[in-house]
């Protein structure tokens, strides 16, 4: 039966089809991109609409607002800024960026994932011994996250809940020294449980995203795997929640290192949480990552369920590197056999895979055109159309 299906699908591939002069939008290679609060806080409704239209044309399905509230501390004062009127940010009564983003999502068919609170004291506490100061800070940070969830529910939930893809916890969890890994993991899990409970109350069914990273000089992959597993198990996280691993591009890690640590992350997550890859788009000196390097990093971690970017909006869009990025999209989107290019070999691989199992789509997410989370005949139709458009 599978062989018959394969023959029929192959026949369909040969059928003529009407092709427009230009593709309606790029094939989805990257699911989403982070958009920093400082970059978009003062955007108008028109500016958000243009940005989301441009993102959709580049193949993105959603945008991640990195943080709804930003807290910045010095020795003498604290400053706060927000994307919406928040009790955590004095003077934010006229802040409308989040509402404008949601309005643009409604008009474009995009979705918005909302980051919670970015508190720069994380860099003072996030890797140290979990002493009393760290515990006190983390408790306050947790309360702030929950406040943002409740405020967004009250202000926007009724109108925009279907457009909210989920939420993002901005704290970047990385591997810590073995002597206090267990204590840190327990504290992080406690925070995530509280945030998860707040989401269940205000946005039931919505997912929570984390984006941890690793430093290979601080430990071994196996220790990091155990550390993450403890956090995921203790943090009440669900299979629909997302761990979008930062893959180390900005630290010039080679493909072998990326694969080694990704394998460790998969071992930690198992079937407890969904795994994505957060592809960094900058180098160690914070200049835009080249398209060739982004391509190499993507292929090194191509087995991830989804790929996202940090950050197309800041490092590529409207910059001189955008042309090279667009060329990357057109050459690699649909590259399910992970050979570095999208061509007829990818449609042939999908036909064989749908009819049998003799071709494994190693980079399957690059061919999930309909966003269903799996490869199917609808994806084959879209792959054919896009290939002919190219």
Secondary structure, DSSP 8 states (H G I E B T S, - for coil): -HHHHHHHHHHHHHS-----SS-SS---S--EEEE-HHHHTT--HHHHHHHHHHHHHTT--EEEES-SEEEEE-SS-EEEEESS--TTSTT-TT--HHHHHHHHHHHHT-EEEEE-EEETTHHHHTTS---HHHHHHHHHHHHHHHHHHHHHIIIIIHHHGGGEEEEE---------GGGHHHHHHHHHHHHHHHHHHHHHHSTT-EEEE-----GGG--HHHHHHHHHHHHHHTT--TTSEEEEE--GGGT--HHHHHHHHHHHHHHHTTTSEEEEEEE-B-TTS-B--HHHHHHHHHHTTTSS-EEEE-HHHHTTTSTTHHHHHHHHHHHTT-TT-SSS-SHHHHHHHHHHHHSSSS--TTGGGG-TT-SSS--HHHHHHHHHHHHH-
